[in-house]
Amino acid sequence: MPMTVALVNRMVEVCNQIILFMDSRARPILALFLLIPVPSIGVLANGLLAESHTASLAFLGLAIWALCKVWIVGFPTIWHIRIDGGERGYSPLSQKSGFRPWAEGFGLGIVLSLILIITFLIARPYVDLEDLGASIRGVGLDSWSMVIPAILFWVFINSVVEEYVYRWFITEQASSIFTGDPIKSGSISVLSFTLHHVVAVALVAPIWVALLAGSAVGFGGVAFSWLYHRHGSIWPAWACHAVLDIVVFGGVGWIALVAT
């Protein structure tokens, strides 16, 4: 076992040295290439394999999903410290900012939630709620005892991870490519953020619903990126994201357990 650990550490060190010798503009491109597809791979594995009636395929799907989650959480920090030479941090707000960033985050989240609810009410006559509810229950959200912990996970863990990945790491890597241009770096963040959400919704709903949901996610991503660039911290964006997640996944629970 010690020999195995030493070998792994040596391989990591060799990879680090190879990456460090790359052109400074190529390194962030490689970082994005190694990260952006991973959430979609995890979603596909979980959606297509983890629900299989074949035990080996179900285990494989869950294993891939879990590995992708570990990669998403660990890769940005390791790259930031080992490749970019950065320091650990928690994306703090400016000490003089007061409550304003939080007010803007929560306030924008409420406004976007109202827009989302109105959009759903307009689209509702064209959505087969029975079929959608069955699809949601099919992925395990078939009781409030499952839905409520899922909402807590999405709001307090998953949304923080997504802001850490998309608003911080991907934005900053893209900013290195585009010499600090906030529009271009923000666009990379929004597009990559939207991608895996479209994939996830397409597994349980018609493609037009997935594209509609993707448009809403992209619109939210623009708001999150604006808050990140405005305050230089992920936390106002998280506040906005958390409000939207409560509304979205509360609606998912309502569709699965009340409306159908």
N, C-alpha and C positions, 0 to 999 in steps of 0.2 A: 504493500500500500504506500509506504513512504516513497518508493521508487516511482510509482505511478503519479503521485502528487508532484514530485520533482520534475518528471517528464512533462506534465501538463503545464507547470509553471514556466519551464524552459520554452515550450512551444508558444506560450502566450508572449513571453519576452521577445522571441524571434519575430512573431507577428507584429509586435509593437515597433520593433526596430525597422522592419520593412515599411510599415505605414509611415513612420517618421521620416523616412528617406523619400517619400513621395512628394510631388510638387504640392505646395501649400494650398493651392486652389483645388487640387484633386482630392485632398483628404476629406473636406466636407461633402463632396459628391459621393465618395465611398461611404461615408457615415450615413447619408440619406438612403443610399442604395441598400445598405445593410439593415435599415430600420423600417422604412416606409411600408414595404410589402408584408412585414411580419404580422401586424394585427389582422389583416385580411386572411392570411394563411391560418391563423389561429381560429378565426371565426368560421372559415370553411371546414376546418377539421372538426370543430365542435358541432357544426350544423349537419355535416354530411356523414360523419363517421361515429361520433359519440352517441347518437341515438339509434345506431344499428342494433339489430337483434342478434348479430354475431358478436360474441363476447370479445374476441380478439380485435375486431375492427372498432368496437366501442372503446376498448382500452387504448388502442392506438390514437383514436381521435382525441380522447381526453389527455393523453400524454403529449401530443403535439400542441394542443391548446395550452396546457400548463407550461410547456417549454417556451412557447411564444410569450406568455405572460411574464415569465422570468426574464426573458431576453429584453422585453419592452421596458421593464423596470431597471434592470441592471446595466444594459448596454450604454445608455446615455451617460450615466455617472462614470462608468469605467472609461469611456471615450473622453469625456470632459477632463478627467484627472490624468489619465495615462497618456493620451495623445495630444490634447489641447493644453495640458499643463495648468488647468484651472484648479480652483479650490472648492471644497465642499461648502454648500450654503443652502438656505431655505427660501430663497427669493423674497427677501424682506422688503417691505414698503419703506419709503422714506419716513424718517421720524417726524417730519413736519407735515406729512400728508393728512394726518388726522383721520376722521371717519369718512371723508369724501370718497376715496376709492371704493370703500365698501358700499356706500350709498349708491354710487354710480353702478356698481356691479349688480347689486340686488334690484335696483330700480330698473335697469335695462333688462334684467331677467324677467321681471314682472311684465314689462311692456311686450317683450317677445313672446311670453307665454300667452298673453291675451290674443296676439296676432295668430299664434298657433291654434288656439281654441277656435277662433273665428274661421280659420282656414279649414279645420276639421269639420265644423258644422256645415260649411259650404260643400265640402266634398263628401259628406256622409251619405247622401242618396246614391252615390256611385260606388260605394264600398260595401262589399258583402261581409257584414259584421259577423255573421255566423261562421263563415269560413275562416275569417281572420282570427276569431276567438278560438276556434278549434286548433288552428296552427300555433297560437300562443300557448294553449294548454298542452300541446304536443311536445313543447320544449321544456316542460316541467313546471310552468307557472300556472298550476291548476288549483291553488288554494291561497287564501290570504296569508297562511303561515309560510308559504313560499314567496309570495309577492312582496310582503313587507320587508323581510331580510334582504331580498334582492334590491329593493328601492334604497335601503340603507347602504348597501354595498356600492351601488351605482353613484349615490350622492356623495358619500364620504370617503370612498376609496377609489373607485374607477374614474370618477371625474377629476380627482386630484392627479391621478396617474396620467390621464389624457392631457391635462394642462401642462404637466411637467414634460411630457413627451412632445406635444405638438406646439404649445405656445412658447416653451422655453427651448428645448433642444433643437427641434426641427427649424424653428424660426431663426435661432442663432446660427446654426450651420448654413442655412440658406442665406442669411445675411452676410456670411463670409464669402459666399459665392458671388453675391450681387453687390459687394462693397457697401453694405449697410442700407440698401434701398428698402424701405419698409413696405412698399407696395408689392414688390417682387417676392421678398421673403415671406410676407404675410400670405401671399397667394399660394406659395408652396405649402405653407402650414394648413391653409383652408382646404386645398385640394386633397392633401394626404389625409386630413381629418375626415373629410367627406367620404373618401373611398371605402373605408372598411364599414362605415355605417350603411352605405348602399348595399354592400355585400351581405351584411347581417339581415337587413330588412327583406332583401330578395329571397332569403331562405324561407321566410314565413309568409310572404305576401306577393301579389303580382308585381311584375317588373315596373309597371307605371306607378304603383304605390311606392316602390323602393326609390324610384327617381324623384317622385314628389317629396318623399321623406328626405332624400339626399339634398334636394334644394333647400329644405328647411334647415337641415344640419349645416349646409354651407353658409346660409345666411347667419346662423348662430355663430359659426366659426369666424365670420368676418367681425362680428361683435366682440367675440373673445379676443381676437387678434388686436382689434382696436384698443381694447382695455389693456392688453399686455404692453403694447407700444406706448400707450399714454402714461402708464404708471411704472413700467419697468419691473413688473412683478406678476406672478401667475395668480395671485389671490383675488384681485377684483374679477378677473376672468372666471375663476373658479366659482365665485359667488353667483355670477350670472348663469354659469353652467349648472350649478346645483339647483337653482330655482327651476330652470327648464327641465332638468331630469326628474324633479318631483312631479311636475305636471305631465311630462311624457309617460313616465312609468306608472304614475297613478292612473293615467288614461289607459295604459296597457292592461293594468289590473281590472279596471272597470269594464273594458271590452271583453276580457276573458271570463270574468266571474259574475258580472252583473248584467251587462247588455245582452249576453248570449247564454 
